[in-house]
Amino acid sequence: MTWNTWLRFKMKAIFEFSVRAHWAELQETEWYVYVDDDTYVLWKPLLELLRRYDSRAAHYFGRPLHEAGYPLFVGGGAGIVLSRAAARQIIALKDAEVCDPLSLKWAERVHSGGDAWLGDCAESAGVHTDMEFGFYPQPPVSNLFHLFADAVAFHGVENHAAMHSALRANGTAAAFDPRCVPVFADHKYSCLPHFIIGGVPKAGTTSLYKYLLEHPDVLPAADKELTFWGNFFSPKRRPSRDDVMGDYLPKFPKISPSDFKVTGEATPGYLYCLTCPTYILKYMPKVRLIFTLRDPVPRAYSEYLNKAADRTVVRYLNKRIDNKMEKDLSDAAPPFSALVADVAKTMASCGSPNRTFSMMDEYSDEMEEAGCYVNPFVGEGRYVRYLKLWLGMVPRRQLLLLNFDSWTASAEAAQEAMGRVAAFLQLAPFSFRVDEAHNTHANRSVHVDRDAASDADAIKGQSVEAQLPRRDRCVLRDFFMPYNAALAGLLAQHGYEPMTEAWGASAAADCPAKSGWRFAEELPAAPHATGAAAGGEEERRRCGTVDHPCLAGSDTQAT
């Protein structure tokens, strides 16, 4: 028997014994943490890490390792963490061929020890590796303790008492800026991006980003909108660790843990991406997220004007989740009133807010035949559908919501909002210059290196909604009413300030009270609703009906 064969049998025995033990105190174990006897574990950081996850969901993390052609797995030296749900899924395969320590496949593997064995079993059981920082394969050199403030465990520690004394002497927790989450790349440590502005389009994301860049402690990314994690064009992207390390992080400045600066990006389409919260938190667990929401009626028309200026309206109207975005530009855009007329038809034919879909949503044949499609300019305003997922997954301390209609009302309001943003990002107080509005449809300036802006005071009196005919305003107010009501409840549930009361208040007396929805009392479904992914043609047929919520069949997992 080879050494690695013995290691595989050892891991199998330890795993089965710990999960199947009949001792009363182990029956309700929430987390299994496997470490070597030369691993030094910092219990407080470990417990803080575990509190971010739900043990009732399948989680498997530690220091990720990868061998080309094989599943990602967690290296055993610095510690392997399994949630109770993950352990039970894996134990069900203990006698399966894929979990046989004597399988011939191990002769071909570079990594063939016990940790790789557990990784193969986990992958076969549908338990995928969560990337977490803080599990280090070796202890730091004594004068580099300040680079390991996120440490959970160190492997290769021969003298635990000496390690304990060294950590206390170096004062790890206060040695460098706590905002830095270090990642090792290109043979040195640098800090992960600190923030993401994730939505929504035409709600001031470009202005917020460019205002932030005025702060002396904020550095720009290669561009404002990186669209890496996904958006309404690719709402179910699942980037790998190699994608993050090779394609995403190089687009940010290299920030030393000893000289921390804030950096981040602003992609307004992230709100609509179903996998984004899972994968963003997987690779950047402490990132701070900002969403700015706007009254959906003027927002819809503002985005239409924006795309009309870009000659891309038709491109957006033809996009569906299962086809690629067209590249051709066109001047053949239908007038906005025609799109609003289609919305009125949707309310009458589709009947329920639960069943509408737009370019970023899964849909069934039945939903399409019932005329439940809404154009993306309107569809993006159904905020509650998508925000519910983010609020359920992102810790409250890491998510800030802003009301565009409030913070753009005056220079004082904009300055106050930027003060909130600065405090949220733990930046020093700063007087921001907020007299310019960036990326208006008259002055496009989404890119970091392009300066084009409108005078903020001058455009305040130019009401976008006032430019719409009364009929169009009333149709859209009617369409958004159930979504806004559900959003108000969602915000209250999570302790956020109300936003929706003022939206459309001036139009209330101008529009008829009767709703165009046939089932107006129904509130939007959870954002997990999908069609074909839920499994089988019968699921596709039923998906979207009132009695069938059609939960997503993806590997998205709350963290």
C-alpha positions as CSV (number, residue, x, y, z in Angstrom):
1,M,0.0,0.0,0.0
2,T,1.4,3.4,-1.0
3,W,1.5,6.4,1.3
4,N,-1.3,8.2,-0.6
5,T,-3.5,5.1,-0.6
6,W,-3.1,5.0,3.2
7,L,-4.0,8.7,3.4
8,R,-7.2,8.1,1.4
9,F,-8.3,5.3,3.7
10,K,-7.4,7.4,6.7
11,M,-9.5,10.3,5.5
12,K,-12.4,8.0,4.7
13,A,-12.3,6.4,8.1
14,I,-12.1,9.7,10.0
15,F,-14.9,11.2,7.9
16,E,-17.2,8.3,8.3
17,F,-16.5,8.0,12.0
18,S,-17.1,11.7,12.7
19,V,-20.3,12.0,10.7
20,R,-21.9,8.7,11.8
21,A,-20.9,8.8,15.4
22,H,-23.7,7.9,17.8
23,W,-22.5,10.1,20.7
24,A,-25.4,12.4,21.7
25,E,-23.2,15.5,21.6
26,L,-22.4,14.9,17.9
27,Q,-26.0,14.3,16.7
28,E,-26.7,18.0,16.1
29,T,-23.2,19.0,15.0
30,E,-23.5,21.9,12.6
31,W,-19.9,22.0,11.3
32,Y,-17.1,19.5,10.8
33,V,-13.6,20.9,10.8
34,Y,-10.7,18.6,10.0
35,V,-7.2,19.7,10.8
36,D,-3.7,18.1,11.2
37,D,-2.0,18.0,14.6
38,D,0.5,20.6,13.4
39,T,-2.3,23.1,12.4
40,Y,-2.8,26.1,14.6
41,V,-6.5,27.2,14.6
42,L,-7.6,30.7,15.6
43,W,-11.0,29.9,17.1
44,K,-12.5,33.4,17.1
45,P,-11.9,34.1,13.4
46,L,-13.1,30.6,12.6
47,L,-16.4,31.0,14.5
48,E,-16.9,34.4,12.8
49,L,-16.4,32.8,9.4
50,L,-18.9,30.0,10.1
51,R,-21.5,32.5,11.3
52,R,-21.6,33.9,7.7
53,Y,-22.9,30.5,6.4
54,D,-25.9,28.4,7.0
55,S,-25.0,24.8,8.1
56,R,-28.3,23.6,6.7
57,A,-27.0,24.3,3.2
58,A,-24.1,22.4,1.6
59,H,-20.8,24.2,2.2
60,Y,-17.3,22.8,1.8
61,F,-14.3,25.2,2.1
62,G,-10.8,25.8,3.2
63,R,-7.7,26.4,1.0
64,P,-8.8,25.5,-2.5
65,L,-6.5,23.4,-4.7
66,H,-6.9,22.6,-8.4
67,E,-5.5,19.9,-10.7
68,A,-6.2,20.3,-14.4
69,G,-9.0,18.1,-15.5
70,Y,-10.3,17.3,-12.0
71,P,-12.7,19.0,-9.6
72,L,-11.5,21.8,-7.3
73,F,-10.9,20.4,-3.8
74,V,-9.8,21.7,-0.4
75,G,-6.3,21.0,0.7
76,G,-6.2,19.2,4.0
77,G,-3.2,20.8,5.7
78,A,-4.7,24.1,6.8
79,G,-8.1,22.6,7.5
80,I,-11.2,21.3,5.8
81,V,-14.6,22.6,6.7
82,L,-17.9,20.8,5.9
83,S,-21.4,21.9,6.9
84,R,-23.8,19.3,8.3
85,A,-25.7,19.3,5.1
86,A,-22.6,18.8,3.0
87,A,-21.4,16.0,5.2
88,R,-24.7,14.1,4.9
89,Q,-24.8,14.5,1.2
90,I,-21.2,13.0,0.9
91,I,-21.8,10.2,3.4
92,A,-24.6,8.9,1.2
93,L,-22.0,8.0,-1.4
94,K,-19.5,6.4,1.0
95,D,-19.8,3.0,-0.8
96,A,-20.1,4.3,-4.3
97,E,-17.4,3.5,-6.9
98,V,-16.4,7.1,-7.2
99,C,-15.4,7.1,-3.5
100,D,-13.4,3.9,-3.6
101,P,-9.9,4.7,-2.2
102,L,-8.5,1.9,-4.4
103,S,-9.9,3.2,-7.7
104,L,-7.5,3.0,-10.6
105,K,-8.0,6.7,-11.3
106,W,-5.7,7.6,-8.4
107,A,-2.7,6.2,-10.3
108,E,-3.1,9.0,-12.8
109,R,-3.5,11.8,-10.4
110,V,-0.9,14.3,-9.1
111,H,-3.0,15.0,-6.0
112,S,-4.0,11.6,-4.7
113,G,-4.2,12.0,-0.9
114,G,-7.1,12.0,1.5
115,D,-8.0,15.6,0.8
116,A,-8.3,14.9,-3.0
117,W,-10.4,11.7,-2.2
118,L,-12.9,13.8,-0.1
119,G,-13.0,16.4,-2.9
120,D,-13.9,13.8,-5.5
121,C,-16.7,12.4,-3.3
122,A,-18.0,15.9,-2.6
123,E,-18.1,16.8,-6.3
124,S,-20.0,13.6,-7.1
125,A,-22.4,14.4,-4.2
126,G,-23.1,17.8,-5.7
127,V,-21.2,19.7,-3.0
128,H,-18.9,22.3,-4.6
129,T,-16.0,24.1,-3.1
130,D,-16.6,27.5,-1.6
131,M,-13.5,29.8,-1.9
132,E,-12.5,31.2,1.5
133,F,-9.3,33.1,2.5
134,G,-7.5,32.6,5.8
135,F,-6.4,28.9,5.6
136,Y,-2.7,29.1,5.2
137,P,-0.4,26.2,4.3
138,Q,2.5,27.5,6.4
139,P,3.0,29.9,9.3
140,P,4.2,33.4,8.4
141,V,7.7,34.7,8.9
142,S,7.8,36.6,12.2
143,N,8.0,40.0,10.7
144,L,5.1,39.4,8.2
145,F,2.3,38.7,10.7
146,H,0.7,41.9,9.7
147,L,-0.2,40.3,6.3
148,F,-2.3,37.6,7.8
149,A,-5.1,39.5,9.7
150,D,-7.7,37.3,8.0
151,A,-6.0,34.1,9.2
152,V,-8.3,31.2,10.4
153,A,-5.6,28.5,10.5
154,F,-1.9,28.0,9.9
155,H,-0.5,24.6,8.9
156,G,3.0,23.4,9.7
157,V,3.2,24.8,13.2
158,E,5.5,22.6,15.3
159,N,5.2,24.6,18.5
160,H,1.7,25.9,19.2
161,A,2.7,27.7,22.4
162,A,5.4,29.6,20.5
163,M,2.9,30.5,17.7
164,H,0.4,31.7,20.3
165,S,3.0,34.0,21.9
166,A,4.2,35.3,18.5
167,L,0.6,36.2,17.4
168,R,0.0,38.1,20.7
169,A,3.3,39.9,20.4
170,N,2.7,41.0,16.9
171,G,-0.8,42.3,17.6
172,T,-2.2,40.8,14.4
173,A,-5.6,42.3,14.6
174,A,-4.2,45.9,14.7
175,A,-1.1,45.4,12.5
176,F,-2.7,46.6,9.2
177,D,-5.9,48.1,7.8
178,P,-8.8,45.7,8.7
179,R,-10.5,46.6,5.5
180,C,-7.9,44.7,3.5
181,V,-8.7,41.1,2.6
182,P,-5.3,39.9,1.3
183,V,-4.9,37.5,-1.6
184,F,-1.7,35.9,-2.7
185,A,-1.0,36.5,-6.4
186,D,2.2,37.0,-8.5
187,H,4.3,36.0,-5.5
188,K,3.0,38.8,-3.2
189,Y,0.0,39.8,-1.2
190,S,-2.5,42.5,-2.4
191,C,-5.9,43.5,-1.2
192,L,-9.1,42.5,-2.8
193,P,-11.5,45.2,-4.2
194,H,-13.4,46.8,-1.4
195,F,-16.7,47.7,-3.0
196,I,-19.1,47.0,-5.9
197,I,-21.9,49.3,-7.1
198,G,-24.4,46.8,-8.5
199,G,-27.4,48.7,-9.7
200,V,-29.5,50.0,-11.2
201,P,-29.1,51.4,-14.7
202,K,-30.1,55.1,-15.0
203,A,-30.1,55.6,-11.2
204,G,-26.8,57.5,-10.8
205,T,-24.3,54.6,-10.7
206,T,-21.8,56.5,-12.9
207,S,-22.1,59.7,-10.8
208,L,-21.7,57.8,-7.6
209,Y,-18.5,56.1,-9.0
210,K,-17.0,59.3,-10.3
211,Y,-17.8,61.2,-7.1
212,L,-16.0,58.4,-5.1
213,L,-12.9,58.7,-7.3
214,E,-12.5,62.3,-6.0
215,H,-11.6,60.9,-2.6
216,P,-7.8,60.7,-2.1
217,D,-8.1,57.2,-0.7
218,V,-10.0,55.7,-3.7
219,L,-8.4,54.3,-6.8
220,P,-10.3,53.4,-10.0
221,A,-10.5,50.0,-11.7
222,A,-9.5,49.6,-15.4
223,D,-13.1,50.8,-16.2
224,K,-16.2,51.6,-14.3
225,E,-18.3,48.7,-15.6
226,L,-16.4,45.4,-15.7
227,T,-19.5,43.2,-16.1
228,F,-17.4,40.2,-14.9
229,W,-19.9,38.5,-12.5
230,G,-22.8,38.6,-14.9
231,N,-25.6,41.0,-15.8
232,F,-29.0,41.0,-17.6
233,F,-27.2,39.6,-20.7
234,S,-25.7,36.6,-18.8
235,P,-27.7,36.3,-15.5
236,K,-26.4,32.8,-14.5
237,R,-22.6,33.1,-15.0
238,R,-20.4,30.9,-12.7
239,P,-16.8,32.1,-12.8
240,S,-14.1,29.9,-11.6
241,R,-11.2,30.8,-9.3
242,D,-8.9,30.9,-12.3
243,D,-11.3,33.4,-13.9
244,V,-11.3,35.6,-10.9
245,M,-7.5,35.5,-10.5
246,G,-6.7,35.8,-14.2
247,D,-9.4,38.0,-15.6
248,Y,-11.0,40.0,-12.8
249,L,-8.4,41.0,-10.2
250,P,-5.8,42.2,-12.8
251,K,-8.3,45.0,-13.7
252,F,-7.8,46.6,-10.3
253,P,-4.7,48.4,-9.0
254,K,-2.3,46.3,-6.8
255,I,-2.9,47.5,-3.3
256,S,-0.4,46.6,-0.6
257,P,-1.9,45.5,2.8
258,S,0.6,48.0,4.4
259,D,-0.7,50.9,2.3
260,F,-4.4,50.3,1.9
261,K,-6.6,52.2,-0.6
262,V,-10.2,51.6,-1.6
263,T,-10.9,50.3,-5.0
264,G,-14.0,48.8,-6.7
265,E,-16.2,48.8,-9.8
266,A,-19.8,49.8,-10.8
267,T,-21.8,47.4,-13.0
268,P,-25.5,48.3,-12.7
269,G,-26.6,45.0,-14.3
270,Y,-25.4,42.9,-11.3
271,L,-28.7,43.3,-9.6
272,Y,-30.4,41.2,-12.2
273,C,-27.9,38.3,-12.1
274,L,-29.2,35.3,-10.2
275,T,-25.7,33.8,-9.5
276,C,-23.9,37.1,-8.8
277,P,-24.5,37.3,-5.0
278,T,-23.3,33.7,-4.5
279,Y,-20.1,34.0,-6.6
280,I,-19.2,37.5,-5.5
281,L,-19.4,36.5,-1.8
282,K,-17.7,33.2,-2.6
283,Y,-14.5,35.0,-3.9
284,M,-14.9,38.4,-2.1
285,P,-16.6,37.5,1.2
286,K,-16.2,41.0,2.8
287,V,-16.9,43.2,-0.2
288,R,-19.3,46.1,0.3
289,L,-22.3,46.4,-2.1
290,I,-24.2,49.5,-3.0
291,F,-27.5,49.7,-4.9
292,T,-29.2,52.9,-5.9
293,L,-32.8,52.5,-6.9
294,R,-35.0,55.0,-8.8
295,D,-38.7,55.5,-9.4
296,P,-39.2,52.9,-12.1
297,V,-41.4,55.0,-14.4
298,P,-38.9,57.8,-15.2
299,R,-36.1,55.2,-15.0
300,A,-37.6,53.2,-17.8
301,Y,-38.0,56.2,-20.1
302,S,-34.5,57.5,-19.2
303,E,-33.0,54.2,-20.2
304,Y,-35.0,54.2,-23.4
305,L,-33.6,57.6,-24.2
306,N,-30.1,56.4,-23.4
307,K,-30.3,53.4,-25.7
308,A,-32.0,55.5,-28.4
309,A,-29.0,57.8,-28.3
310,D,-26.7,54.7,-28.6
311,R,-28.9,53.2,-31.4
312,T,-29.2,50.0,-29.4
313,V,-33.0,49.9,-28.6
314,V,-33.7,47.1,-31.1
315,R,-30.8,45.1,-29.8
316,Y,-32.3,45.1,-26.3
317,L,-35.8,44.3,-27.5
318,N,-34.7,41.2,-29.4
319,K,-32.6,39.8,-26.5
320,R,-33.8,36.8,-24.5
321,I,-32.1,34.7,-21.9
322,D,-31.4,31.9,-24.4
323,N,-29.9,34.0,-27.2
324,K,-27.0,36.3,-27.7
325,M,-27.2,40.0,-27.9
326,E,-27.2,41.3,-31.4
327,K,-24.3,43.6,-32.4
328,D,-25.8,45.7,-35.2
329,L,-26.9,49.3,-34.5
330,S,-30.3,50.4,-35.7
331,D,-32.3,53.6,-36.1
332,A,-35.5,51.6,-36.4
333,A,-36.5,51.8,-32.7
334,P,-40.2,51.9,-32.0
335,P,-41.5,54.9,-30.1
336,F,-41.6,54.6,-26.3
337,S,-45.4,54.9,-26.5
338,A,-45.6,51.7,-28.5
339,L,-43.6,49.9,-25.9
340,V,-46.0,51.2,-23.2
341,A,-49.0,50.1,-25.2
342,D,-47.5,46.6,-25.2
343,V,-47.2,46.8,-21.4
344,A,-50.9,47.5,-21.2
345,K,-51.6,44.4,-23.3
346,T,-49.3,42.4,-21.1
347,M,-51.3,43.3,-18.0
348,A,-54.5,42.3,-19.7
349,S,-53.3,39.0,-21.3
350,C,-50.8,37.8,-18.7
351,G,-52.9,38.8,-15.8
352,S,-50.5,38.4,-12.9
353,P,-47.4,40.2,-11.9
354,N,-45.9,36.8,-10.9
355,R,-45.7,35.7,-14.5
356,T,-44.0,38.5,-16.3
357,F,-40.6,38.0,-17.8
358,S,-38.0,40.1,-19.6
359,M,-34.7,39.5,-21.4
360,M,-32.9,38.4,-18.2
361,D,-35.6,36.0,-16.9
362,E,-36.2,32.3,-17.5
363,Y,-39.7,31.7,-19.0
364,S,-41.9,28.9,-20.2
365,D,-43.7,28.5,-23.5
366,E,-47.0,29.0,-21.7
367,M,-45.8,32.4,-20.3
368,E,-44.7,33.5,-23.8
369,E,-48.0,32.4,-25.3
370,A,-49.9,34.3,-22.6
371,G,-48.1,37.5,-23.6
372,C,-46.2,37.9,-20.4
373,Y,-43.1,39.4,-21.9
374,V,-42.2,43.0,-20.9
375,N,-39.5,45.0,-22.6
376,P,-36.3,45.4,-20.5
377,F,-36.7,49.1,-20.0
378,V,-39.8,48.4,-18.0
379,G,-38.8,44.9,-16.8
380,E,-35.7,46.2,-15.0
381,G,-38.0,48.3,-12.7
382,R,-39.4,45.1,-11.0
383,Y,-36.7,45.6,-8.4
384,V,-38.3,43.3,-5.7
385,R,-37.8,40.2,-7.8
386,Y,-34.1,40.6,-7.8
387,L,-33.3,42.5,-4.7
388,K,-35.0,39.8,-2.5
389,L,-32.1,37.4,-3.4
390,W,-29.4,39.9,-2.5
391,L,-31.0,41.0,0.8
392,G,-31.4,37.3,1.8
393,M,-27.7,36.5,1.2
394,V,-25.6,39.6,1.8
395,P,-25.0,40.5,5.5
396,R,-26.7,43.8,6.4
397,R,-23.5,45.5,7.3
398,Q,-22.2,44.9,3.7
399,L,-25.1,46.3,1.7
400,L,-26.2,49.9,1.3
401,L,-29.4,51.0,-0.5
402,L,-29.8,54.6,-1.8
403,N,-32.9,56.3,-3.2
404,F,-31.9,58.1,-6.4
405,D,-34.9,60.4,-6.3
406,S,-33.9,61.5,-2.8
407,W,-30.1,61.9,-3.2
408,T,-30.4,63.8,-6.5
409,A,-33.0,66.3,-5.2
410,S,-30.4,68.9,-4.2
411,A,-26.7,69.5,-3.8
412,E,-27.1,69.1,-0.1
413,A,-28.9,65.8,-0.5
414,A,-26.2,64.5,-2.8
415,Q,-23.5,65.6,-0.4
416,E,-25.3,63.9,2.5
417,A,-25.6,60.7,0.5
418,M,-21.9,60.7,-0.4
419,G,-21.2,61.1,3.3
420,R,-23.2,57.9,3.9
421,V,-21.3,56.1,1.1
422,A,-18.0,57.3,2.5
423,A,-18.9,56.1,6.0
424,F,-20.2,52.8,4.6
425,L,-16.8,52.2,2.9
426,Q,-15.0,53.3,6.0
427,L,-13.4,56.3,4.3
428,A,-12.3,59.5,6.0
429,P,-14.8,62.4,5.8
430,F,-14.5,64.3,2.5
431,S,-16.3,67.1,0.7
432,F,-17.3,65.7,-2.7
433,R,-17.9,67.8,-5.7
434,V,-21.5,66.9,-6.7
435,D,-22.4,69.7,-9.1
436,E,-22.2,67.4,-12.2
437,A,-24.5,64.5,-13.3
438,H,-22.6,61.9,-15.2
439,N,-23.8,59.7,-18.1
440,T,-27.0,61.5,-18.9
441,H,-28.4,60.6,-22.3
442,A,-27.3,64.0,-23.5
443,N,-23.7,63.5,-22.2
444,R,-22.6,59.9,-22.2
445,S,-19.6,59.3,-19.9
446,V,-19.8,55.7,-18.5
447,H,-16.0,55.1,-19.0
448,V,-13.5,56.1,-16.3
449,D,-11.3,57.9,-18.8
450,R,-14.1,59.9,-20.5
451,D,-15.2,63.2,-19.1
452,A,-18.6,64.3,-20.2
453,A,-21.3,65.5,-17.7
454,S,-24.4,67.7,-17.4
455,D,-24.9,70.4,-14.9
456,A,-26.8,68.8,-12.0
457,D,-28.8,71.9,-11.1
458,A,-29.8,72.5,-14.7
459,I,-31.3,69.1,-15.3
460,K,-33.2,69.0,-12.0
461,G,-36.1,70.9,-13.5
462,Q,-36.2,68.7,-16.6
463,S,-38.6,66.0,-15.3
464,V,-38.3,62.9,-17.5
465,E,-41.7,61.7,-16.4
466,A,-43.3,65.0,-17.3
467,Q,-42.2,64.4,-20.9
468,L,-44.4,61.3,-21.1
469,P,-48.1,61.5,-22.2
470,R,-50.6,61.1,-19.4
471,R,-51.8,57.7,-20.7
472,D,-48.2,56.3,-20.8
473,R,-47.5,57.6,-17.3
474,C,-50.7,56.0,-15.9
475,V,-50.1,52.6,-17.6
476,L,-46.7,52.4,-16.2
477,R,-47.8,53.5,-12.7
478,D,-50.5,50.8,-12.9
479,F,-47.9,48.2,-14.0
480,F,-45.4,48.9,-11.2
481,M,-48.0,49.3,-8.4
482,P,-47.9,45.7,-7.1
483,Y,-44.1,45.5,-7.5
484,N,-43.6,48.7,-5.6
485,A,-45.9,47.5,-2.8
486,A,-43.9,44.3,-2.5
487,L,-40.7,46.3,-2.5
488,A,-41.9,48.4,0.4
489,G,-42.7,45.3,2.4
490,L,-39.3,43.8,1.6
491,L,-37.4,46.9,2.7
492,A,-39.4,47.1,5.9
493,Q,-38.7,43.4,6.6
494,H,-34.9,43.9,6.3
495,G,-34.9,47.2,8.2
496,Y,-34.1,49.6,5.3
497,E,-35.6,53.1,5.0
498,P,-38.8,53.3,2.9
499,M,-38.5,54.5,-0.7
500,T,-41.6,53.8,-2.6
501,E,-44.1,56.2,-0.9
502,A,-43.0,59.2,-2.9
503,W,-42.7,57.4,-6.2
504,G,-45.6,58.5,-8.3
505,A,-47.3,60.5,-5.6
506,S,-48.0,63.4,-7.9
507,A,-49.5,61.1,-10.5
508,A,-52.0,59.4,-8.0
509,A,-54.8,61.9,-8.5
510,D,-54.1,62.1,-12.3
511,C,-54.6,58.4,-13.0
512,P,-57.6,56.1,-12.7
513,A,-57.7,53.9,-9.6
514,K,-58.8,50.8,-11.5
515,S,-56.0,48.3,-12.1
516,G,-55.2,46.7,-15.5
517,W,-54.0,43.6,-13.7
518,R,-56.5,40.8,-13.7
519,F,-54.9,39.3,-10.6
520,A,-53.6,42.5,-9.1
521,E,-53.5,41.2,-5.5
522,E,-50.7,38.8,-6.3
523,L,-47.2,40.0,-5.4
524,P,-44.1,39.1,-7.5
525,A,-42.6,35.6,-7.0
526,A,-39.2,35.0,-5.5
527,P,-36.3,35.7,-7.8
528,H,-35.4,32.0,-8.0
529,A,-38.3,31.3,-10.4
530,T,-37.2,29.7,-13.6
531,G,-38.6,27.6,-16.4
532,A,-36.8,24.8,-18.1
533,A,-34.0,24.7,-15.5
534,A,-36.6,23.4,-12.9
535,G,-36.5,20.0,-14.6
536,G,-38.4,18.5,-17.6
537,E,-41.0,19.6,-20.1
538,E,-43.8,19.3,-17.6
539,E,-42.0,21.8,-15.3
540,R,-41.7,24.1,-18.3
541,R,-45.4,23.8,-19.0
542,R,-46.4,24.6,-15.3
543,C,-43.7,27.2,-14.6
544,G,-45.2,30.6,-14.0
545,T,-48.7,29.5,-13.2
546,V,-50.1,30.8,-9.9
547,D,-49.7,27.4,-8.0
548,H,-46.2,26.6,-9.2
549,P,-43.3,28.8,-8.1
550,C,-40.7,26.8,-10.2
551,L,-37.5,27.0,-8.1
552,A,-34.3,27.3,-10.0
553,G,-32.3,24.2,-10.8
554,S,-28.9,25.9,-10.6
555,D,-26.1,25.4,-8.1
556,T,-26.7,28.8,-6.6
557,Q,-26.4,28.4,-2.9
558,A,-27.1,30.9,-0.1
559,T,-24.0,31.8,1.9
